[in-house]
Amino acid sequence: MAASSAVAVFSPISAEETSTENGVVDVEVISAAAEGEPDLAAGAEHFAKVCAQCHGARGEGNVELKTPSIANLPDWYVSAQIGKFQRHWRGTKPEDVQGIQMHAIAQSLDPVAVRDLAGYIRSLEIVPTQVTLDGGNAERGAELFRERCMECHRYNGRGESAFRSGQLIGLQDWYIVAQLTKFRDGIRGHKEDDLEGGKMHRVTEKMTEESFLDLAAHIADLAERYKDERPRRRR
């Protein structure tokens, strides 16, 4: 499957507003969440009110709440994921408890708030994560990563806006395994219009928990190896 060179940053609007005549959403014509540079002070205020309770004051996440570290995620990716929650592409399956919570929270955010939040989240420093899972083999994970992940998520695990692939380094190992499992089981990436999610489902549908643990172990190695590398900003 060839990756599109266009970058679709989803605007936070309802599914009805994006429906075409045949009921299919065309992601290529959806505009950015809001134009202009983010107001980081406003973003910090939104973060404190909406995000910090679950994701932590530094965006470090919380294993007890099963919330991921979001610090330093690319602004385009944050905007895209909030848009997917708002469009009911994520967080609609009863098995996805945390996704359902995010689905509800995302509905309260307008385009300017999304822009400012995304900019603020990107400005946060990655919080180093700890290995919490046993059984992962980083060497096997490196081979799997080269075969299945690197083309889109790049050699350093930072993702690529041109492929609409998310940043992996900085995510906790338990969260990586949980999300790969959700993709495999059709809990995430199950909507026809979610092109990236659908691709992730196809990549993972025949993978085992052991392989997910191996990938998480390798991504932890990448996070350490490239911790001082700063990504280029892309809008």
N, CA, C and O of each residue as an XYZ file, in Angstrom:
940
protein
N       0.848     -1.195      0.000
C       0.000      0.000      0.000
C       0.880      1.240      0.000
O       1.657      1.446      0.932
N       0.770      2.045     -1.006
C       1.592      3.248     -1.102
C       1.060      4.320     -0.183
O      -0.152      4.506     -0.077
N       1.953      5.028      0.481
C       1.549      6.094      1.385
C       1.303      7.364      0.598
O       2.029      7.677     -0.346
N       0.273      8.092      0.994
C      -0.036      9.359      0.344
C       0.966     10.409      0.771
O       1.445     10.378      1.904
N       1.291     11.335     -0.110
C       2.208     12.417      0.241
C       1.479     13.576      0.883
O       2.117     14.494      1.398
N       0.153     13.555      0.865
C      -0.621     14.626      1.480
C      -0.720     14.386      2.970
O      -0.798     13.241      3.414
N      -0.718     15.465      3.749
C      -0.852     15.366      5.191
C      -2.232     15.855      5.572
O      -2.554     17.025      5.362
N      -3.042     14.990      6.122
C      -4.383     15.368      6.544
C      -4.368     15.581      8.044
O      -4.192     14.629      8.804
N      -4.550     16.824      8.479
C      -4.674     17.120      9.895
C      -6.143     17.380     10.151
O      -6.713     18.323      9.601
N      -6.752     16.566     10.969
C      -8.196     16.547     11.082
C      -8.700     17.709     11.918
O      -8.162     17.995     12.988
N      -9.729     18.376     11.430
C     -10.350     19.439     12.198
C     -11.393     18.838     13.119
O     -12.054     17.872     12.737
N     -11.563     19.375     14.322
C     -12.484     18.787     15.274
C     -13.920     19.192     14.996
O     -14.421     20.146     15.592
N     -14.585     18.484     14.105
C     -15.965     18.753     13.758
C     -16.721     17.449     13.759
O     -16.121     16.376     13.819
N     -18.032     17.534     13.693
C     -18.841     16.330     13.825
C     -18.784     15.474     12.583
O     -18.407     15.937     11.506
N     -19.166     14.208     12.746
C     -19.174     13.300     11.609
C     -20.148     13.778     10.547
O     -19.894     13.617      9.353
N     -21.273     14.372     10.977
C     -22.262     14.836     10.008
C     -21.696     15.919      9.099
O     -22.023     15.978      7.914
N     -20.844     16.777      9.660
C     -20.302     17.884      8.887
C     -19.290     17.433      7.851
O     -18.998     18.177      6.915
N     -18.746     16.227      7.996
C     -17.740     15.756      7.061
C     -18.261     14.680      6.126
O     -17.504     14.164      5.304
N     -19.532     14.330      6.233
C     -20.078     13.270      5.405
C     -20.276     13.747      3.977
O     -20.724     14.871      3.752
N     -19.943     12.900      3.012
C     -20.196     13.194      1.618
C     -21.554     12.636      1.247
O     -22.259     12.092      2.097
N     -21.927     12.769     -0.025
C     -23.245     12.326     -0.450
C     -23.446     10.835     -0.221
O     -24.554     10.404      0.097
N     -22.405     10.050     -0.376
C     -22.537      8.609     -0.185
C     -22.160      8.174      1.227
O     -22.030      6.981      1.502
N     -21.986      9.145      2.120
C     -21.730      8.832      3.513
C     -20.293      8.522      3.851
O     -20.009      8.119      4.979
N     -19.368      8.693      2.914
C     -17.961      8.399      3.148
C     -17.204      9.695      3.367
O     -17.361     10.647      2.603
N     -16.387      9.736      4.402
C     -15.595     10.922      4.697
C     -14.347     10.927      3.829
O     -13.633      9.926      3.760
N     -14.079     12.042      3.168
C     -12.874     12.193      2.352
C     -11.825     12.903      3.186
O     -11.901     14.118      3.367
N     -10.842     12.164      3.701
C      -9.876     12.764      4.614
C      -8.975     13.771      3.922
O      -8.386     14.622      4.588
N      -8.850     13.698      2.599
C      -7.928     14.590      1.907
C      -8.447     16.019      1.826
O      -7.658     16.929      1.568
N      -9.744     16.258      2.035
C     -10.257     17.618      1.918
C     -10.539     18.245      3.282
O     -11.015     19.379      3.349
N     -10.256     17.532      4.364
C     -10.489     18.074      5.689
C      -9.379     19.059      6.026
O      -8.199     18.739      5.890
N      -9.755     20.255      6.466
C      -8.773     21.303      6.714
C      -8.130     21.129      8.084
O      -8.550     20.291      8.883
N      -7.105     21.933      8.341
C      -6.423     21.889      9.630
C      -7.366     22.326     10.739
O      -8.365     23.000     10.486
N      -7.043     21.940     11.974
C      -7.898     22.255     13.112
C      -8.125     23.757     13.232
O      -9.255     24.192     13.453
N      -7.084     24.544     13.091
C      -7.185     26.000     13.126
C      -5.905     26.552     12.529
O      -4.823     26.003     12.739
N      -6.030     27.637     11.786
C      -4.856     28.246     11.174
C      -4.098     29.074     12.205
O      -4.639     29.438     13.248
N      -2.847     29.362     11.898
C      -2.052     30.234     12.740
C      -1.212     29.486     13.750
O      -1.353     28.278     13.937
N      -0.334     30.234     14.399
C       0.554     29.660     15.395
C      -0.202     29.392     16.692
O      -1.100     30.152     17.053
N       0.151     28.323     17.392
C      -0.529     28.032     18.652
C      -0.174     29.039     19.736
O       0.947     29.546     19.785
N      -1.129     29.319     20.593
C      -0.921     30.133     21.781
C      -0.552     29.165     22.906
O      -1.421     28.492     23.460
N       0.733     29.097     23.241
C       1.183     28.099     24.204
C       0.646     28.360     25.606
O       0.423     27.419     26.368
N       0.438     29.624     25.953
C      -0.128     29.927     27.270
C      -1.563     29.414     27.361
O      -1.966     28.832     28.368
N      -2.327     29.639     26.288
C      -3.695     29.116     26.257
C      -3.682     27.595     26.242
O      -4.512     26.951     26.884
N      -2.727     27.021     25.501
C      -2.608     25.573     25.467
C      -2.302     24.994     26.835
O      -2.844     23.955     27.213
N      -1.426     25.671     27.581
C      -1.089     25.213     28.932
C      -2.310     25.253     29.841
O      -2.504     24.370     30.676
N      -3.129     26.285     29.671
C      -4.345     26.398     30.481
C      -5.324     25.272     30.150
O      -5.890     24.647     31.047
N      -5.517     25.021     28.859
C      -6.389     23.911     28.453
C      -5.846     22.587     28.988
O      -6.601     21.744     29.473
N      -4.538     22.418     28.893
C      -3.916     21.172     29.344
C      -4.182     20.942     30.828
O      -4.543     19.840     31.241
N      -3.999     21.994     31.626
C      -4.206     21.870     33.069
C      -5.649     21.500     33.399
O      -5.908     20.749     34.340
N      -6.583     22.034     32.618
C      -8.003     21.798     32.897
C      -8.503     20.461     32.350
O      -9.332     19.797     32.973
N      -7.992     20.074     31.183
C      -8.591     18.957     30.451
C      -7.741     17.687     30.481
O      -8.282     16.581     30.490
N      -6.420     17.838     30.497
C      -5.531     16.690     30.251
C      -4.741     16.217     31.462
O      -4.531     15.017     31.640
N      -4.301     17.162     32.300
C      -3.316     16.839     33.333
C      -3.821     15.844     34.364
O      -3.039     15.056     34.896
N      -5.111     15.869     34.653
C      -5.638     14.971     35.677
C      -5.353     13.507     35.347
O      -5.071     12.709     36.240
N      -5.428     13.161     34.072
C      -5.171     11.771     33.667
C      -3.759     11.569     33.114
O      -3.115     10.562     33.406
N      -3.275     12.535     32.310
C      -1.986     12.361     31.635
C      -0.810     12.914     32.432
O       0.341     12.738     32.032
N      -1.083     13.585     33.562
C      -0.008     14.104     34.391
C       0.379     15.519     34.022
O       0.199     15.939     32.879
N       0.911     16.255     34.984
C       1.259     17.661     34.778
C       2.337     17.845     33.726
O       2.386     18.884     33.068
N       3.204     16.847     33.558
C       4.265     16.910     32.545
C       3.914     16.108     31.298
O       4.739     15.963     30.396
N       2.694     15.589     31.247
C       2.299     14.739     30.127
C       2.919     13.368     30.186
O       3.077     12.710     29.158
N       3.279     12.919     31.395
C       4.037     11.678     31.555
C       3.175     10.423     31.555
O       3.706      9.315     31.487
N       1.851     10.577     31.632
C       0.976      9.417     31.651
C       0.869      8.806     33.033
O       1.551      9.224     33.969
N      -0.008      7.796     33.148
C      -0.264      7.175     34.445
C      -0.639      5.718     34.224
O      -1.672      5.422     33.622
N       0.193      4.814     34.707
C      -0.048      3.393     34.470
C      -1.324      2.919     35.155
O      -2.016      2.048     34.628
N      -1.649      3.480     36.322
C      -2.851      3.052     37.028
C      -4.112      3.449     36.271
O      -5.107      2.724     36.286
N      -4.067      4.607     35.608
C      -5.208      5.055     34.810
C      -5.131      4.556     33.371
O      -6.061      4.747     32.587
N      -4.008      3.913     33.030
C      -3.763      3.412     31.676
C      -3.785      4.538     30.645
O      -4.301      4.384     29.538
N      -3.208      5.680     31.043
C      -3.107      6.821     30.138
C      -1.661      6.961     29.673
O      -0.744      6.861     30.488
N      -1.441      7.190     28.384
C      -0.075      7.231     27.859
C       0.631      8.546     28.136
O       0.003      9.565     28.426
N       1.932      8.498     28.041
C       2.717      9.724     27.979
C       2.426     10.406     26.647
O       2.501      9.777     25.591
N       2.096     11.683     26.701
C       1.825     12.428     25.465
C       2.819     13.564     25.267
O       2.736     14.287     24.273
N       3.750     13.733     26.187
C       4.714     14.827     26.098
C       5.527     14.739     24.816
O       6.072     13.686     24.485
N       5.604     15.865     24.092
C       6.426     16.007     22.894
C       5.858     15.301     21.666
O       6.545     15.206     20.649
N       4.615     14.801     21.733
C       4.017     14.254     20.518
C       3.887     15.366     19.481
O       3.609     16.506     19.851
N       4.076     15.073     18.202
C       3.954     16.100     17.166
C       2.573     16.742     17.179
O       1.569     16.069     17.413
N       2.528     18.049     16.927
C       1.252     18.762     16.986
C       0.253     18.230     15.964
O      -0.938     18.125     16.258
N       0.734     17.888     14.751
C      -0.189     17.379     13.735
C      -0.810     16.057     14.180
O      -1.968     15.776     13.871
N      -0.039     15.246     14.907
C      -0.548     13.941     15.340
C      -1.589     14.105     16.447
O      -2.615     13.425     16.440
N      -1.330     14.994     17.387
C      -2.299     15.257     18.450
C      -3.613     15.743     17.843
O      -4.687     15.264     18.207
N      -3.521     16.701     16.913
C      -4.725     17.215     16.253
C      -5.472     16.105     15.532
O      -6.700     16.038     15.583
N      -4.725     15.230     14.857
C      -5.347     14.144     14.103
C      -6.074     13.177     15.024
O      -7.193     12.758     14.724
N      -5.454     12.819     16.139
C      -6.084     11.846     17.032
C      -7.304     12.433     17.728
O      -8.306     11.738     17.899
N      -7.238     13.697     18.133
C      -8.424     14.337     18.706
C      -9.542     14.355     17.672
O     -10.703     14.106     17.997
N      -9.182     14.652     16.417
C     -10.179     14.630     15.354
C     -10.808     13.260     15.181
O     -12.008     13.158     14.924
N     -10.014     12.204     15.318
C     -10.559     10.848     15.178
C     -11.516     10.521     16.318
O     -12.537      9.869     16.102
N     -11.196     10.964     17.515
C     -12.136     10.778     18.617
C     -13.429     11.550     18.344
O     -14.522     11.036     18.582
N     -13.306     12.773     17.850
C     -14.490     13.582     17.599
C     -15.344     13.031     16.467
O     -16.563     13.201     16.465
N     -14.720     12.385     15.523
C     -15.459     11.796     14.401
C     -15.970     10.396     14.698
O     -16.552      9.744     13.830
N     -15.756      9.938     15.911
C     -16.234      8.612     16.321
C     -15.467      7.495     15.623
O     -15.988      6.393     15.458
N     -14.233      7.774     15.214
C     -13.368      6.743     14.629
C     -12.593      6.013     15.718
O     -12.126      4.893     15.511
N     -12.461      6.638     16.857
C     -11.782      6.032     18.006
C     -12.676      6.167     19.230
O     -13.462      7.108     19.344
N     -12.541      5.216     20.139
C     -13.234      5.325     21.419
C     -14.709      4.999     21.369
O     -15.483      5.537     22.161
N     -15.117      4.136     20.465
C     -16.536      3.780     20.356
C     -16.817      2.317     20.692
O     -17.979      1.925     20.800
N     -15.786      1.517     20.856
C     -15.970      0.105     21.198
C     -16.078     -0.038     22.721
O     -15.301      0.578     23.450
N     -17.027     -0.839     23.206
C     -17.188     -0.966     24.664
C     -15.956     -1.509     25.372
O     -15.764     -1.249     26.560
N     -15.111     -2.267     24.656
C     -13.899     -2.801     25.275
C     -12.834     -1.727     25.493
O     -11.890     -1.933     26.255
N     -12.984     -0.590     24.831
C     -11.963      0.463     24.863
C     -12.329      1.501     25.919
O     -12.787      2.594     25.584
N     -12.130      1.167     27.180
C     -12.575      2.028     28.276
C     -11.898      3.390     28.225
O     -12.568      4.418     28.326
N     -10.574      3.410     28.069
C      -9.861      4.687     28.028
C     -10.221      5.468     26.765
O     -10.331      6.693     26.802
N     -10.402      4.769     25.659
C     -10.810      5.440     24.430
C     -12.164      6.099     24.560
O     -12.370      7.195     24.037
N     -13.089      5.456     25.245
C     -14.419      6.032     25.466
C     -14.304      7.319     26.272
O     -15.002      8.294     25.996
N     -13.426      7.320     27.265
C     -13.222      8.535     28.060
C     -12.675      9.663     27.192
O     -13.140     10.799     27.285
N     -11.692      9.354     26.351
C     -11.130     10.365     25.457
C     -12.159     10.833     24.435
O     -12.197     12.013     24.088
N     -12.983      9.925     23.958
C     -14.035     10.275     23.002
C     -14.940     11.350     23.588
O     -15.298     12.307     22.902
N     -15.310     11.192     24.856
C     -16.181     12.172     25.503
C     -15.467     13.503     25.711
O     -16.045     14.562     25.467
N     -14.213     13.455     26.162
C     -13.461     14.682     26.425
C     -13.221     15.463     25.145
O     -13.301     16.691     25.145
N     -12.930     14.767     24.060
C     -12.599     15.436     22.797
C     -13.748     16.272     22.261
O     -13.521     17.261     21.565
N     -14.978     15.887     22.578
C     -16.121     16.629     22.048
C     -16.187     18.066     22.573
O     -16.849     18.918     21.980
N     -15.499     18.330     23.686
C     -15.564     19.664     24.290
C     -14.566     20.644     23.689
O     -14.571     21.821     24.050
N     -13.704     20.185     22.775
C     -12.613     21.022     22.272
C     -12.955     21.625     20.919
O     -13.337     20.914     19.989
N     -12.813     22.951     20.817
C     -13.033     23.606     19.532
C     -11.711     23.661     18.760
O     -10.663     23.329     19.315
N     -11.744     24.077     17.478
C     -10.524     24.041     16.658
C      -9.351     24.836     17.228
O      -8.206     24.392     17.147
N      -9.622     25.995     17.798
C      -8.535     26.805     18.358
C      -7.941     26.120     19.586
O      -6.724     26.109     19.770
N      -8.801     25.551     20.419
C      -8.312     24.832     21.597
C      -7.439     23.653     21.192
O      -6.409     23.392     21.815
N      -7.853     22.937     20.143
C      -7.052     21.806     19.663
C      -5.688     22.285     19.185
O      -4.665     21.684     19.512
N      -5.673     23.369     18.408
C      -4.400     23.911     17.915
C      -3.475     24.284     19.068
O      -2.296     23.930     19.067
N      -4.018     25.004     20.053
C      -3.197     25.465     21.169
C      -2.731     24.301     22.043
O      -1.582     24.270     22.484
N      -3.618     23.354     22.289
C      -3.250     22.167     23.063
C      -2.151     21.376     22.369
O      -1.169     20.972     22.992
N      -2.329     21.160     21.069
C      -1.350     20.380     20.315
C       0.015     21.052     20.339
O       1.039     20.384     20.479
N       0.029     22.377     20.201
C       1.289     23.105     20.255
C       1.951     23.008     21.615
O       3.168     22.858     21.717
N       1.135     23.096     22.668
C       1.697     23.004     24.017
C       2.236     21.607     24.294
O       3.320     21.464     24.860
N       1.497     20.583     23.905
C       1.943     19.207     24.127
C       3.264     18.959     23.409
O       4.155     18.298     23.942
N       3.383     19.493     22.201
C       4.632     19.319     21.470
C       5.802     20.001     22.175
O       6.939     19.542     22.070
N       5.535     21.087     22.889
C       6.609     21.833     23.554
C       7.140     21.129     24.800
O       8.211     21.479     25.296
N       6.412     20.151     25.306
C       6.836     19.445     26.513
C       7.998     18.505     26.214
O       8.062     17.908     25.139
N       8.896     18.379     27.149
C      10.017     17.458     27.001
C       9.541     16.020     27.199
O       8.702     15.744     28.057
N      10.092     15.107     26.390
C       9.786     13.696     26.586
C      10.190     13.280     28.000
O      11.294     13.581     28.454
N       9.291     12.591     28.681
C       9.587     12.083     30.015
C      10.126     10.660     29.871
O       9.427      9.797     29.341
N      11.350     10.395     30.329
C      11.908      9.040     30.191
C      10.991      7.992     30.808
O      10.456      8.190     31.899
N      10.815      6.892     30.115
C       9.950      5.821     30.600
C      10.793      4.691     31.190
O      11.988      4.575     30.918
N      10.147      3.874     31.993
C      10.804      2.731     32.613
C      10.286      1.439     31.988
O       9.125      1.355     31.589
N      11.146      0.449     31.907
C      10.713     -0.866     31.439
C       9.855     -1.501     32.524
O      10.299     -1.662     33.661
N       8.625     -1.861     32.169
C       7.703     -2.441     33.150
C       7.283     -3.860     32.797
O       6.713     -4.560     33.634
N       7.554     -4.295     31.571
C       7.092     -5.603     31.117
C       8.259     -6.570     30.970
O       9.343     -6.189     30.528
N       8.032     -7.795     31.335
C       9.036     -8.845     31.179
C       8.765     -9.629     29.897
O       7.639     -9.668     29.402
N       9.803    -10.243     29.378
C       9.624    -11.172     28.267
C       9.937    -10.621     26.897
O       9.989    -11.380     25.930
N      10.148     -9.311     26.785
C      10.450     -8.736     25.483
C      11.895     -8.953     25.084
O      12.801     -8.800     25.904
N      12.114     -9.308     23.832
C      13.455     -9.511     23.302
C      13.737     -8.394     22.302
O      13.181     -8.380     21.204
N      14.600     -7.462     22.687
C      14.847     -6.279     21.864
C      15.475     -6.629     20.522
O      15.233     -5.944     19.528
N      16.278     -7.685     20.483
C      16.910     -8.082     19.225
C      15.862     -8.583     18.228
O      15.878     -8.201     17.058
N      14.960     -9.433     18.696
C      13.864     -9.870     17.826
C      12.982     -8.682     17.460
O      12.503     -8.576     16.331
N      12.772     -7.787     18.432
C      11.958     -6.608     18.176
C      12.550     -5.715     17.109
O      11.816     -5.124     16.317
N      13.880     -5.608     17.075
C      14.542     -4.787     16.058
C      14.286     -5.343     14.668
O      14.055     -4.587     13.724
N      14.325     -6.658     14.539
C      14.057     -7.282     13.243
C      12.606     -7.065     12.819
O      12.330     -6.745     11.662
N      11.689     -7.241     13.758
C      10.278     -6.990     13.465
C      10.048     -5.535     13.076
O       9.290     -5.239     12.153
N      10.709     -4.634     13.790
C      10.549     -3.205     13.523
C      10.995     -2.875     12.105
O      10.318     -2.129     11.398
N      12.123     -3.425     11.691
C      12.611     -3.183     10.331
C      11.633     -3.729      9.289
O      11.426     -3.115      8.242
N      11.040     -4.873      9.580
C      10.149     -5.516      8.618
C       8.780     -4.852      8.536
O       8.211     -4.743      7.450
N       8.243     -4.405      9.674
C       6.840     -4.012      9.723
C       6.581     -2.551     10.090
O       5.498     -2.030      9.823
N       7.560     -1.892     10.695
C       7.283     -0.575     11.280
C       8.104      0.567     10.694
O       7.600      1.680     10.546
N       9.363      0.300     10.361
C      10.305      1.377     10.072
C       9.927      2.189      8.840
O      10.198      3.388      8.793
N       9.312      1.568      7.851
C       8.975      2.293      6.631
C       8.119      3.516      6.928
O       8.306      4.569      6.319
N       7.181      3.382      7.860
C       6.310      4.505      8.201
C       6.781      5.264      9.445
O       6.765      6.494      9.467
N       7.197      4.533     10.475
C       7.558      5.175     11.742
C       9.017      5.601     11.792
O       9.458      6.169     12.791
N       9.769      5.338     10.738
C      11.134      5.774     10.525
C      12.128      5.037     11.426
O      11.750      4.332     12.362
N      13.397      5.224     11.111
C      14.465      4.478     11.790
C      14.538      4.781     13.277
O      14.969      3.942     14.068
N      14.106      6.009     13.663
C      14.248      6.443     15.047
C      12.949      6.367     15.840
O      12.922      6.754     17.009
N      11.876      5.878     15.231
C      10.604      5.748     15.930
C       9.884      7.051     16.165
O       8.949      7.109     16.963
N      10.310      8.116     15.471
C       9.663      9.408     15.664
C       8.472      9.631     14.739
O       7.794     10.652     14.845
N       8.210      8.700     13.844
C       7.072      8.866     12.951
C       7.372      9.838     11.832
O       8.477     10.368     11.725
N       6.360     10.064     10.995
C       6.545     10.915      9.822
C       5.196     11.471      9.395
O       4.258     10.720      9.127
N       5.108     12.802      9.333
C       3.832     13.423      8.975
C       3.388     13.039      7.573
O       2.189     12.917      7.322
N       4.331     12.844      6.652
C       3.964     12.481      5.281
C       3.243     11.141      5.226
O       2.422     10.910      4.338
N       3.549     10.255      6.177
C       2.895      8.950      6.239
C       1.792      8.915      7.292
O       1.120      7.897      7.461
N       1.609     10.034      8.001
C       0.627     10.129      9.079
C       0.881      9.054     10.141
O      -0.051      8.480     10.705
N       2.140      8.805     10.391
C       2.525      7.775     11.365
C       2.993      8.431     12.656
O       3.769      9.387     12.627
N       2.527      7.925     13.776
C       2.775      8.551     15.055
C       4.175      8.336     15.598
O       4.901      7.443     15.160
N       4.541      9.174     16.564
C       5.808      9.030     17.278
C       5.665      7.919     18.304
O       4.712      7.909     19.084
N       6.603      6.990     18.307
C       6.552      5.842     19.210
C       7.453      6.007     20.420
O       7.108      5.559     21.513
N       8.604      6.644     20.239
C       9.510      6.801     21.377
C       8.869      7.759     22.382
O       8.241      8.750     22.008
N       9.041      7.446     23.642
C       8.393      8.211     24.701
C       7.125      7.558     25.199
O       6.633      7.906     26.272
N       6.577      6.603     24.433
C       5.404      5.864     24.894
C       5.843      4.728     25.816
O       6.899      4.130     25.611
N       5.042      4.436     26.818
C       5.367      3.361     27.744
C       5.208      2.005     27.062
O       4.409      1.843     26.139
N       5.992      1.029     27.543
C       5.927     -0.302     26.932
C       4.543     -0.927     27.073
O       4.050     -1.553     26.134
N       3.911     -0.764     28.238
C       2.579     -1.342     28.442
C       1.551     -0.707     27.510
O       0.613     -1.372     27.069
N       1.729      0.595     27.209
C       0.785      1.263     26.314
C       0.984      0.785     24.880
O       0.013      0.565     24.156
N       2.233      0.626     24.471
C       2.511      0.135     23.118
C       1.875     -1.234     22.914
O       1.216     -1.467     21.902
N       2.068     -2.139     23.867
C       1.488     -3.481     23.755
C      -0.039     -3.408     23.747
O      -0.690     -4.118     22.980
N      -0.609     -2.558     24.592
C      -2.070     -2.437     24.651
C      -2.642     -1.929     23.336
O      -3.659     -2.441     22.868
N      -1.998     -0.920     22.727
C      -2.522     -0.365     21.483
C      -2.330     -1.324     20.314
O      -3.212     -1.437     19.463
N      -1.205     -2.011     20.257
C      -1.017     -3.012     19.206
C      -2.081     -4.099     19.314
O      -2.591     -4.580     18.303
N      -2.410     -4.481     20.543
C      -3.458     -5.479     20.755
C      -4.807     -4.955     20.282
O      -5.579     -5.693     19.670
N      -5.095     -3.691     20.560
C      -6.364     -3.103     20.115
C      -6.439     -3.032     18.596
O      -7.488     -3.298     18.010
N      -5.332     -2.675     17.962
C      -5.322     -2.679     16.495
C      -5.563     -4.097     15.970
O      -6.380     -4.297     15.072
N      -4.863     -5.062     16.523
C      -4.993     -6.450     16.056
C      -6.426     -6.958     16.211
O      -6.955     -7.630     15.325
N      -7.045     -6.632     17.339
C      -8.366     -7.166     17.654
C      -9.505     -6.337     17.081
O     -10.672     -6.647     17.318
N      -9.183     -5.282     16.327
C     -10.219     -4.469     15.710
C     -10.923     -3.518     16.653
O     -11.992     -3.003     16.326
N     -10.345     -3.276     17.813
C     -10.909     -2.309     18.750
C     -10.511     -0.895     18.349
O     -11.257      0.059     18.572
N      -9.348     -0.772     17.766
C      -8.877      0.496     17.197
C      -8.560      0.251     15.721
O      -8.054     -0.809     15.353
N      -8.862      1.239     14.888
C      -8.606      1.091     13.460
C      -9.684      0.318     12.733
O      -9.439     -0.221     11.654
N     -10.873      0.255     13.306
C     -11.945     -0.556     12.729
C     -12.861      0.226     11.789
O     -13.694     -0.370     11.105
N     -12.720      1.543     11.747
C     -13.568      2.359     10.879
C     -12.983      2.412      9.470
O     -11.776      2.578      9.295
N     -13.838      2.272      8.486
C     -13.379      2.245      7.093
C     -12.626      3.514      6.714
O     -11.669      3.464      5.943
N     -13.057      4.650      7.255
C     -12.447      5.925      6.884
C     -11.105      6.173      7.577
O     -10.363      7.069      7.178
N     -10.793      5.400      8.594
C      -9.541      5.572      9.328
C      -8.441      4.813      8.590
O      -8.143      3.663      8.913
N      -7.847      5.465      7.604
C      -6.885      4.793      6.734
C      -5.658      4.307      7.492
O      -5.204      3.179      7.298
N      -5.123      5.166      8.358
C      -3.929      4.778      9.106
C      -4.245      3.657     10.100
O      -3.475      2.708     10.245
N      -5.385      3.780     10.782
C      -5.784      2.741     11.715
C      -6.026      1.412     11.020
O      -5.670      0.355     11.541
N      -6.635      1.471      9.841
C      -6.867      0.257      9.072
C      -5.571     -0.414      8.659
O      -5.460     -1.640      8.667
N      -4.593      0.404      8.297
C      -3.289     -0.159      7.938
C      -2.651     -0.836      9.143
O      -2.060     -1.909      9.018
N      -2.770     -0.207     10.311
C      -2.218     -0.811     11.521
C      -2.914     -2.133     11.847
O      -2.274     -3.075     12.312
N      -4.209     -2.202     11.605
C      -4.924     -3.460     11.836
C      -4.382     -4.565     10.937
O      -4.173     -5.694     11.382
N      -4.157     -4.235      9.681
C      -3.654     -5.244      8.750
C      -2.234     -5.691      9.111
O      -1.886     -6.862      8.964
N      -1.428     -4.751      9.581
C      -0.049     -5.080      9.952
C      -0.007     -6.010     11.168
O       0.852     -6.887     11.255
N      -0.933     -5.815     12.097
C      -0.863     -6.526     13.378
C      -1.770     -7.745     13.478
O      -1.647     -8.512     14.433
N      -2.677     -7.952     12.526
C      -3.746     -8.932     12.733
C      -3.252    -10.361     12.930
O      -3.976    -11.175     13.504
N      -2.054    -10.693     12.479
C      -1.533    -12.053     12.664
C      -0.371    -12.100     13.662
O       0.322    -13.111     13.771
N      -0.169    -11.006     14.378
C       0.945    -10.951     15.322
C       0.523    -11.453     16.697
O      -0.659    -11.443     17.040
N       1.504    -11.891     17.477
C       1.264    -12.448     18.805
C       1.645    -11.447     19.889
O       2.315    -10.448     19.628
N       1.202    -11.737     21.111
C       1.584    -10.883     22.234
C       3.098    -10.888     22.422
O       3.686     -9.870     22.786
N       3.722    -12.027     22.176
C       5.179    -12.113     22.291
C       5.860    -11.126     21.343
O       6.826    -10.463     21.722
N       5.362    -11.029     20.120
C       5.956    -10.094     19.160
C       5.711     -8.652     19.579
O       6.552     -7.787     19.335
N       4.573     -8.385     20.203
C       4.307     -7.034     20.702
C       5.296     -6.678     21.814
O       5.800     -5.556     21.864
N       5.569     -7.624     22.696
C       6.548     -7.395     23.766
C       7.933     -7.141     23.185
O       8.671     -6.288     23.678
N       8.285     -7.880     22.140
C       9.582     -7.680     21.492
C       9.677     -6.286     20.880
O      10.697     -5.611     21.018
N       8.621     -5.859     20.209
C       8.613     -4.523     19.614
C       8.735     -3.447     20.688
O       9.488     -2.487     20.524
N       8.003     -3.602     21.778
C       8.066     -2.613     22.856
C       9.475     -2.523     23.432
O       9.943     -1.434     23.764
N      10.151     -3.662     23.552
C      11.526     -3.661     24.067
C      12.458     -2.918     23.119
O      13.331     -2.175     23.566
N      12.281     -3.110     21.822
C      13.128     -2.408     20.855
C      12.827     -0.917     20.844
O      13.749     -0.105     20.758
N      11.561     -0.543     20.929
C      11.209      0.881     20.936
C      11.798      1.569     22.164
O      12.185      2.736     22.090
N      11.871      0.865     23.286
C      12.540      1.422     24.471
C      14.013      1.687     24.182
O      14.566      2.688     24.637
N      14.647      0.798     23.431
C      16.043      1.022     23.030
C      16.163      2.249     22.132
O      17.089      3.046     22.282
N      15.225      2.397     21.201
C      15.245      3.561     20.308
C      15.097      4.854     21.098
O      15.765      5.846     20.809
N      14.223      4.837     22.093
C      14.000      6.039     22.899
C      15.283      6.484     23.586
O      15.556      7.680     23.683
N      16.058      5.536     24.055
C      17.329      5.868     24.704
C      18.358      6.330     23.678
O      19.106      7.276     23.926
N      18.393      5.671     22.541
C      19.395      5.968     21.516
C      19.185      7.353     20.916
O      20.151      8.061     20.633
N      17.930      7.741     20.722
C      17.645      8.996     20.023
C      17.008     10.037     20.938
O      16.283     10.916     20.473
N      17.276      9.937     22.231
C      16.628     10.837     23.184
C      17.016     12.293     22.980
O      16.244     13.184     23.333
N      18.192     12.559     22.422
C      18.644     13.941     22.242
C      18.389     14.471     20.837
O      18.718     15.619     20.539
N      17.814     13.656     19.981
C      17.527     14.085     18.612
C      16.205     14.827     18.593
O      15.191     14.303     19.056
N      16.204     16.035     18.064
C      14.995     16.850     18.033
C      14.355     16.752     16.656
O      15.033     16.949     15.648
N      13.068     16.453     16.595
C      12.401     16.370     15.294
C      12.199     17.739     14.688
O      12.101     18.737     15.403
N      12.137     17.787     13.367
C      11.798     19.033     12.692
C      10.315     19.305     12.866
O       9.500     18.383     12.907
N       9.979     20.576     12.967
C       8.574     20.937     13.153
C       7.881     20.962     11.811
O       8.371     21.570     10.859
N       6.728     20.296     11.735
C       5.957     20.284     10.491
C       4.516     20.613     10.819
O       3.952     20.099     11.785
N       3.936     21.461     10.018
C       2.545     21.863     10.211
C       1.707     21.321      9.081
O       0.497     21.544      9.047
